[in-house]
Amino acid sequence: MTDYKKLLLEKKEEVLKILENLGNEFHEINSCEVKEDADFASCSSNSENNFYIYQKMKQELEEIEEALELIKTGKYGICQMCEEPINPERLKIKPFAKYCVDCREIIEKERNR
């Protein structure tokens, strides 16, 4: 479990740095002076893209925190849908995975309906 905890803590640090950088970019975008419509469009587009990335990173951070909590409770690496162990290779790629590959595919199909 310590290898996964280490992966999660490294990923958490990476996400926190991204969130900090995005926060700095939000500040820069909000303080930029708009002189032309093209400047406004550019600032607006950058702001929307950054906000989307920020939301995704916040969600990822929450999932990392949940995974770290699951390690403490001994429930880490268990699919939250079928309750079977998640493949270790999947956890190496996405250490905060909540679902095994099969259950993830079911969830994705349901979302796309």
Chimera marker file (.cmm) of the C-alpha trace (Angstrom):
<marker_set name="trace">
<marker id="1" x="0.000" y="0.000" z="0.000" r="1" g="1" b="0" radius="0.5"/>
<marker id="2" x="2.866" y="2.397" z="0.681" r="1" g="1" b="0" radius="0.5"/>
<marker id="3" x="3.756" y="2.489" z="-3.026" r="1" g="1" b="0" radius="0.5"/>
<marker id="4" x="0.223" y="3.623" z="-3.859" r="1" g="1" b="0" radius="0.5"/>
<marker id="5" x="0.242" y="6.111" z="-1.015" r="1" g="1" b="0" radius="0.5"/>
<marker id="6" x="3.487" y="7.530" z="-2.373" r="1" g="1" b="0" radius="0.5"/>
<marker id="7" x="1.964" y="7.765" z="-5.878" r="1" g="1" b="0" radius="0.5"/>
<marker id="8" x="-1.108" y="9.495" z="-4.464" r="1" g="1" b="0" radius="0.5"/>
<marker id="9" x="0.935" y="11.978" z="-2.456" r="1" g="1" b="0" radius="0.5"/>
<marker id="10" x="3.080" y="12.781" z="-5.510" r="1" g="1" b="0" radius="0.5"/>
<marker id="11" x="-0.035" y="13.238" z="-7.644" r="1" g="1" b="0" radius="0.5"/>
<marker id="12" x="-1.582" y="15.426" z="-4.933" r="1" g="1" b="0" radius="0.5"/>
<marker id="13" x="1.485" y="17.668" z="-4.929" r="1" g="1" b="0" radius="0.5"/>
<marker id="14" x="1.347" y="17.916" z="-8.724" r="1" g="1" b="0" radius="0.5"/>
<marker id="15" x="-2.346" y="18.844" z="-8.690" r="1" g="1" b="0" radius="0.5"/>
<marker id="16" x="-1.801" y="21.446" z="-5.962" r="1" g="1" b="0" radius="0.5"/>
<marker id="17" x="0.922" y="23.090" z="-8.071" r="1" g="1" b="0" radius="0.5"/>
<marker id="18" x="-1.377" y="23.151" z="-11.108" r="1" g="1" b="0" radius="0.5"/>
<marker id="19" x="-4.159" y="24.704" z="-9.020" r="1" g="1" b="0" radius="0.5"/>
<marker id="20" x="-1.762" y="27.324" z="-7.692" r="1" g="1" b="0" radius="0.5"/>
<marker id="21" x="-0.596" y="28.183" z="-11.224" r="1" g="1" b="0" radius="0.5"/>
<marker id="22" x="-4.175" y="28.409" z="-12.443" r="1" g="1" b="0" radius="0.5"/>
<marker id="23" x="-5.025" y="30.698" z="-9.546" r="1" g="1" b="0" radius="0.5"/>
<marker id="24" x="-2.146" y="32.966" z="-10.581" r="1" g="1" b="0" radius="0.5"/>
<marker id="25" x="-3.369" y="32.905" z="-14.194" r="1" g="1" b="0" radius="0.5"/>
<marker id="26" x="-6.909" y="33.818" z="-13.083" r="1" g="1" b="0" radius="0.5"/>
<marker id="27" x="-5.456" y="36.794" z="-11.276" r="1" g="1" b="0" radius="0.5"/>
<marker id="28" x="-3.494" y="37.853" z="-14.368" r="1" g="1" b="0" radius="0.5"/>
<marker id="29" x="-6.502" y="37.432" z="-16.668" r="1" g="1" b="0" radius="0.5"/>
<marker id="30" x="-8.742" y="39.426" z="-14.327" r="1" g="1" b="0" radius="0.5"/>
<marker id="31" x="-6.232" y="42.231" z="-14.165" r="1" g="1" b="0" radius="0.5"/>
<marker id="32" x="-5.471" y="42.377" z="-17.901" r="1" g="1" b="0" radius="0.5"/>
<marker id="33" x="-6.546" y="45.531" z="-19.686" r="1" g="1" b="0" radius="0.5"/>
<marker id="34" x="-8.827" y="44.933" z="-22.623" r="1" g="1" b="0" radius="0.5"/>
<marker id="35" x="-8.322" y="47.440" z="-25.427" r="1" g="1" b="0" radius="0.5"/>
<marker id="36" x="-9.953" y="45.670" z="-28.342" r="1" g="1" b="0" radius="0.5"/>
<marker id="37" x="-12.673" y="43.098" z="-28.935" r="1" g="1" b="0" radius="0.5"/>
<marker id="38" x="-10.011" y="40.566" z="-29.913" r="1" g="1" b="0" radius="0.5"/>
<marker id="39" x="-8.282" y="41.095" z="-26.554" r="1" g="1" b="0" radius="0.5"/>
<marker id="40" x="-11.573" y="40.543" z="-24.760" r="1" g="1" b="0" radius="0.5"/>
<marker id="41" x="-12.264" y="37.365" z="-26.747" r="1" g="1" b="0" radius="0.5"/>
<marker id="42" x="-8.797" y="36.046" z="-26.001" r="1" g="1" b="0" radius="0.5"/>
<marker id="43" x="-9.035" y="36.821" z="-22.280" r="1" g="1" b="0" radius="0.5"/>
<marker id="44" x="-12.523" y="35.343" z="-22.115" r="1" g="1" b="0" radius="0.5"/>
<marker id="45" x="-11.487" y="32.152" z="-23.904" r="1" g="1" b="0" radius="0.5"/>
<marker id="46" x="-8.421" y="31.709" z="-21.688" r="1" g="1" b="0" radius="0.5"/>
<marker id="47" x="-10.533" y="32.281" z="-18.611" r="1" g="1" b="0" radius="0.5"/>
<marker id="48" x="-13.115" y="29.668" z="-19.639" r="1" g="1" b="0" radius="0.5"/>
<marker id="49" x="-10.430" y="27.094" z="-20.476" r="1" g="1" b="0" radius="0.5"/>
<marker id="50" x="-8.615" y="27.710" z="-17.210" r="1" g="1" b="0" radius="0.5"/>
<marker id="51" x="-11.850" y="27.479" z="-15.225" r="1" g="1" b="0" radius="0.5"/>
<marker id="52" x="-12.644" y="24.111" z="-16.829" r="1" g="1" b="0" radius="0.5"/>
<marker id="53" x="-9.130" y="22.821" z="-16.029" r="1" g="1" b="0" radius="0.5"/>
<marker id="54" x="-9.408" y="24.229" z="-12.504" r="1" g="1" b="0" radius="0.5"/>
<marker id="55" x="-12.682" y="22.372" z="-11.915" r="1" g="1" b="0" radius="0.5"/>
<marker id="56" x="-11.181" y="19.112" z="-13.221" r="1" g="1" b="0" radius="0.5"/>
<marker id="57" x="-8.118" y="19.511" z="-11.002" r="1" g="1" b="0" radius="0.5"/>
<marker id="58" x="-10.275" y="20.243" z="-7.932" r="1" g="1" b="0" radius="0.5"/>
<marker id="59" x="-12.276" y="17.091" z="-8.664" r="1" g="1" b="0" radius="0.5"/>
<marker id="60" x="-9.067" y="15.084" z="-9.067" r="1" g="1" b="0" radius="0.5"/>
<marker id="61" x="-7.756" y="16.462" z="-5.769" r="1" g="1" b="0" radius="0.5"/>
<marker id="62" x="-10.961" y="15.342" z="-4.019" r="1" g="1" b="0" radius="0.5"/>
<marker id="63" x="-10.598" y="11.865" z="-5.531" r="1" g="1" b="0" radius="0.5"/>
<marker id="64" x="-6.972" y="11.695" z="-4.365" r="1" g="1" b="0" radius="0.5"/>
<marker id="65" x="-8.033" y="12.696" z="-0.847" r="1" g="1" b="0" radius="0.5"/>
<marker id="66" x="-10.738" y="9.991" z="-0.915" r="1" g="1" b="0" radius="0.5"/>
<marker id="67" x="-8.185" y="7.394" z="-2.036" r="1" g="1" b="0" radius="0.5"/>
<marker id="68" x="-5.805" y="8.392" z="0.770" r="1" g="1" b="0" radius="0.5"/>
<marker id="69" x="-8.672" y="7.982" z="3.230" r="1" g="1" b="0" radius="0.5"/>
<marker id="70" x="-9.457" y="4.539" z="1.776" r="1" g="1" b="0" radius="0.5"/>
<marker id="71" x="-5.859" y="3.509" z="2.445" r="1" g="1" b="0" radius="0.5"/>
<marker id="72" x="-6.364" y="4.422" z="6.105" r="1" g="1" b="0" radius="0.5"/>
<marker id="73" x="-9.545" y="2.354" z="6.327" r="1" g="1" b="0" radius="0.5"/>
<marker id="74" x="-8.110" y="-0.611" z="4.424" r="1" g="1" b="0" radius="0.5"/>
<marker id="75" x="-10.589" y="-0.289" z="1.551" r="1" g="1" b="0" radius="0.5"/>
<marker id="76" x="-8.183" y="1.090" z="-1.037" r="1" g="1" b="0" radius="0.5"/>
<marker id="77" x="-8.013" y="-0.687" z="-4.376" r="1" g="1" b="0" radius="0.5"/>
<marker id="78" x="-11.529" y="-2.118" z="-4.168" r="1" g="1" b="0" radius="0.5"/>
<marker id="79" x="-14.009" y="-1.207" z="-6.914" r="1" g="1" b="0" radius="0.5"/>
<marker id="80" x="-16.816" y="0.911" z="-5.472" r="1" g="1" b="0" radius="0.5"/>
<marker id="81" x="-19.306" y="-0.728" z="-7.807" r="1" g="1" b="0" radius="0.5"/>
<marker id="82" x="-18.597" y="-4.479" z="-7.913" r="1" g="1" b="0" radius="0.5"/>
<marker id="83" x="-16.400" y="-4.572" z="-4.786" r="1" g="1" b="0" radius="0.5"/>
<marker id="84" x="-13.725" y="-6.612" z="-6.582" r="1" g="1" b="0" radius="0.5"/>
<marker id="85" x="-10.024" y="-5.661" z="-6.433" r="1" g="1" b="0" radius="0.5"/>
<marker id="86" x="-8.956" y="-3.063" z="-9.003" r="1" g="1" b="0" radius="0.5"/>
<marker id="87" x="-6.144" y="-4.269" z="-11.256" r="1" g="1" b="0" radius="0.5"/>
<marker id="88" x="-2.792" y="-3.050" z="-9.851" r="1" g="1" b="0" radius="0.5"/>
<marker id="89" x="-1.755" y="-1.884" z="-13.342" r="1" g="1" b="0" radius="0.5"/>
<marker id="90" x="-4.793" y="0.415" z="-13.412" r="1" g="1" b="0" radius="0.5"/>
<marker id="91" x="-3.887" y="1.770" z="-9.989" r="1" g="1" b="0" radius="0.5"/>
<marker id="92" x="-0.331" y="2.475" z="-11.140" r="1" g="1" b="0" radius="0.5"/>
<marker id="93" x="-1.721" y="4.598" z="-13.978" r="1" g="1" b="0" radius="0.5"/>
<marker id="94" x="-4.560" y="6.173" z="-11.991" r="1" g="1" b="0" radius="0.5"/>
<marker id="95" x="-3.892" y="5.610" z="-8.275" r="1" g="1" b="0" radius="0.5"/>
<marker id="96" x="-7.154" y="7.315" z="-7.308" r="1" g="1" b="0" radius="0.5"/>
<marker id="97" x="-9.320" y="5.057" z="-9.506" r="1" g="1" b="0" radius="0.5"/>
<marker id="98" x="-12.647" y="4.242" z="-7.872" r="1" g="1" b="0" radius="0.5"/>
<marker id="99" x="-13.712" y="1.539" z="-10.304" r="1" g="1" b="0" radius="0.5"/>
<marker id="100" x="-12.265" y="-1.447" z="-12.099" r="1" g="1" b="0" radius="0.5"/>
<marker id="101" x="-12.060" y="-1.196" z="-15.900" r="1" g="1" b="0" radius="0.5"/>
<marker id="102" x="-15.272" y="-3.170" z="-16.498" r="1" g="1" b="0" radius="0.5"/>
<marker id="103" x="-17.342" y="-1.072" z="-14.104" r="1" g="1" b="0" radius="0.5"/>
<marker id="104" x="-15.822" y="2.144" z="-15.461" r="1" g="1" b="0" radius="0.5"/>
<marker id="105" x="-16.982" y="1.146" z="-18.952" r="1" g="1" b="0" radius="0.5"/>
<marker id="106" x="-20.516" y="0.538" z="-17.631" r="1" g="1" b="0" radius="0.5"/>
<marker id="107" x="-20.541" y="3.973" z="-15.987" r="1" g="1" b="0" radius="0.5"/>
<marker id="108" x="-19.300" y="5.655" z="-19.177" r="1" g="1" b="0" radius="0.5"/>
<marker id="109" x="-21.994" y="3.932" z="-21.261" r="1" g="1" b="0" radius="0.5"/>
<marker id="110" x="-24.661" y="5.106" z="-18.798" r="1" g="1" b="0" radius="0.5"/>
<marker id="111" x="-23.377" y="8.701" z="-18.965" r="1" g="1" b="0" radius="0.5"/>
<marker id="112" x="-23.456" y="8.704" z="-22.756" r="1" g="1" b="0" radius="0.5"/>
<marker id="113" x="-27.112" y="7.675" z="-22.963" r="1" g="1" b="0" radius="0.5"/>
<link id1="1" id2="2" r="1" g="1" b="0" radius="0.2"/>
<link id1="2" id2="3" r="1" g="1" b="0" radius="0.2"/>
<link id1="3" id2="4" r="1" g="1" b="0" radius="0.2"/>
<link id1="4" id2="5" r="1" g="1" b="0" radius="0.2"/>
<link id1="5" id2="6" r="1" g="1" b="0" radius="0.2"/>
<link id1="6" id2="7" r="1" g="1" b="0" radius="0.2"/>
<link id1="7" id2="8" r="1" g="1" b="0" radius="0.2"/>
<link id1="8" id2="9" r="1" g="1" b="0" radius="0.2"/>
<link id1="9" id2="10" r="1" g="1" b="0" radius="0.2"/>
<link id1="10" id2="11" r="1" g="1" b="0" radius="0.2"/>
<link id1="11" id2="12" r="1" g="1" b="0" radius="0.2"/>
<link id1="12" id2="13" r="1" g="1" b="0" radius="0.2"/>
<link id1="13" id2="14" r="1" g="1" b="0" radius="0.2"/>
<link id1="14" id2="15" r="1" g="1" b="0" radius="0.2"/>
<link id1="15" id2="16" r="1" g="1" b="0" radius="0.2"/>
<link id1="16" id2="17" r="1" g="1" b="0" radius="0.2"/>
<link id1="17" id2="18" r="1" g="1" b="0" radius="0.2"/>
<link id1="18" id2="19" r="1" g="1" b="0" radius="0.2"/>
<link id1="19" id2="20" r="1" g="1" b="0" radius="0.2"/>
<link id1="20" id2="21" r="1" g="1" b="0" radius="0.2"/>
<link id1="21" id2="22" r="1" g="1" b="0" radius="0.2"/>
<link id1="22" id2="23" r="1" g="1" b="0" radius="0.2"/>
<link id1="23" id2="24" r="1" g="1" b="0" radius="0.2"/>
<link id1="24" id2="25" r="1" g="1" b="0" radius="0.2"/>
<link id1="25" id2="26" r="1" g="1" b="0" radius="0.2"/>
<link id1="26" id2="27" r="1" g="1" b="0" radius="0.2"/>
<link id1="27" id2="28" r="1" g="1" b="0" radius="0.2"/>
<link id1="28" id2="29" r="1" g="1" b="0" radius="0.2"/>
<link id1="29" id2="30" r="1" g="1" b="0" radius="0.2"/>
<link id1="30" id2="31" r="1" g="1" b="0" radius="0.2"/>
<link id1="31" id2="32" r="1" g="1" b="0" radius="0.2"/>
<link id1="32" id2="33" r="1" g="1" b="0" radius="0.2"/>
<link id1="33" id2="34" r="1" g="1" b="0" radius="0.2"/>
<link id1="34" id2="35" r="1" g="1" b="0" radius="0.2"/>
<link id1="35" id2="36" r="1" g="1" b="0" radius="0.2"/>
<link id1="36" id2="37" r="1" g="1" b="0" radius="0.2"/>
<link id1="37" id2="38" r="1" g="1" b="0" radius="0.2"/>
<link id1="38" id2="39" r="1" g="1" b="0" radius="0.2"/>
<link id1="39" id2="40" r="1" g="1" b="0" radius="0.2"/>
<link id1="40" id2="41" r="1" g="1" b="0" radius="0.2"/>
<link id1="41" id2="42" r="1" g="1" b="0" radius="0.2"/>
<link id1="42" id2="43" r="1" g="1" b="0" radius="0.2"/>
<link id1="43" id2="44" r="1" g="1" b="0" radius="0.2"/>
<link id1="44" id2="45" r="1" g="1" b="0" radius="0.2"/>
<link id1="45" id2="46" r="1" g="1" b="0" radius="0.2"/>
<link id1="46" id2="47" r="1" g="1" b="0" radius="0.2"/>
<link id1="47" id2="48" r="1" g="1" b="0" radius="0.2"/>
<link id1="48" id2="49" r="1" g="1" b="0" radius="0.2"/>
<link id1="49" id2="50" r="1" g="1" b="0" radius="0.2"/>
<link id1="50" id2="51" r="1" g="1" b="0" radius="0.2"/>
<link id1="51" id2="52" r="1" g="1" b="0" radius="0.2"/>
<link id1="52" id2="53" r="1" g="1" b="0" radius="0.2"/>
<link id1="53" id2="54" r="1" g="1" b="0" radius="0.2"/>
<link id1="54" id2="55" r="1" g="1" b="0" radius="0.2"/>
<link id1="55" id2="56" r="1" g="1" b="0" radius="0.2"/>
<link id1="56" id2="57" r="1" g="1" b="0" radius="0.2"/>
<link id1="57" id2="58" r="1" g="1" b="0" radius="0.2"/>
<link id1="58" id2="59" r="1" g="1" b="0" radius="0.2"/>
<link id1="59" id2="60" r="1" g="1" b="0" radius="0.2"/>
<link id1="60" id2="61" r="1" g="1" b="0" radius="0.2"/>
<link id1="61" id2="62" r="1" g="1" b="0" radius="0.2"/>
<link id1="62" id2="63" r="1" g="1" b="0" radius="0.2"/>
<link id1="63" id2="64" r="1" g="1" b="0" radius="0.2"/>
<link id1="64" id2="65" r="1" g="1" b="0" radius="0.2"/>
<link id1="65" id2="66" r="1" g="1" b="0" radius="0.2"/>
<link id1="66" id2="67" r="1" g="1" b="0" radius="0.2"/>
<link id1="67" id2="68" r="1" g="1" b="0" radius="0.2"/>
<link id1="68" id2="69" r="1" g="1" b="0" radius="0.2"/>
<link id1="69" id2="70" r="1" g="1" b="0" radius="0.2"/>
<link id1="70" id2="71" r="1" g="1" b="0" radius="0.2"/>
<link id1="71" id2="72" r="1" g="1" b="0" radius="0.2"/>
<link id1="72" id2="73" r="1" g="1" b="0" radius="0.2"/>
<link id1="73" id2="74" r="1" g="1" b="0" radius="0.2"/>
<link id1="74" id2="75" r="1" g="1" b="0" radius="0.2"/>
<link id1="75" id2="76" r="1" g="1" b="0" radius="0.2"/>
<link id1="76" id2="77" r="1" g="1" b="0" radius="0.2"/>
<link id1="77" id2="78" r="1" g="1" b="0" radius="0.2"/>
<link id1="78" id2="79" r="1" g="1" b="0" radius="0.2"/>
<link id1="79" id2="80" r="1" g="1" b="0" radius="0.2"/>
<link id1="80" id2="81" r="1" g="1" b="0" radius="0.2"/>
<link id1="81" id2="82" r="1" g="1" b="0" radius="0.2"/>
<link id1="82" id2="83" r="1" g="1" b="0" radius="0.2"/>
<link id1="83" id2="84" r="1" g="1" b="0" radius="0.2"/>
<link id1="84" id2="85" r="1" g="1" b="0" radius="0.2"/>
<link id1="85" id2="86" r="1" g="1" b="0" radius="0.2"/>
<link id1="86" id2="87" r="1" g="1" b="0" radius="0.2"/>
<link id1="87" id2="88" r="1" g="1" b="0" radius="0.2"/>
<link id1="88" id2="89" r="1" g="1" b="0" radius="0.2"/>
<link id1="89" id2="90" r="1" g="1" b="0" radius="0.2"/>
<link id1="90" id2="91" r="1" g="1" b="0" radius="0.2"/>
<link id1="91" id2="92" r="1" g="1" b="0" radius="0.2"/>
<link id1="92" id2="93" r="1" g="1" b="0" radius="0.2"/>
<link id1="93" id2="94" r="1" g="1" b="0" radius="0.2"/>
<link id1="94" id2="95" r="1" g="1" b="0" radius="0.2"/>
<link id1="95" id2="96" r="1" g="1" b="0" radius="0.2"/>
<link id1="96" id2="97" r="1" g="1" b="0" radius="0.2"/>
<link id1="97" id2="98" r="1" g="1" b="0" radius="0.2"/>
<link id1="98" id2="99" r="1" g="1" b="0" radius="0.2"/>
<link id1="99" id2="100" r="1" g="1" b="0" radius="0.2"/>
<link id1="100" id2="101" r="1" g="1" b="0" radius="0.2"/>
<link id1="101" id2="102" r="1" g="1" b="0" radius="0.2"/>
<link id1="102" id2="103" r="1" g="1" b="0" radius="0.2"/>
<link id1="103" id2="104" r="1" g="1" b="0" radius="0.2"/>
<link id1="104" id2="105" r="1" g="1" b="0" radius="0.2"/>
<link id1="105" id2="106" r="1" g="1" b="0" radius="0.2"/>
<link id1="106" id2="107" r="1" g="1" b="0" radius="0.2"/>
<link id1="107" id2="108" r="1" g="1" b="0" radius="0.2"/>
<link id1="108" id2="109" r="1" g="1" b="0" radius="0.2"/>
<link id1="109" id2="110" r="1" g="1" b="0" radius="0.2"/>
<link id1="110" id2="111" r="1" g="1" b="0" radius="0.2"/>
<link id1="111" id2="112" r="1" g="1" b="0" radius="0.2"/>
<link id1="112" id2="113" r="1" g="1" b="0" radius="0.2"/>
</marker_set>
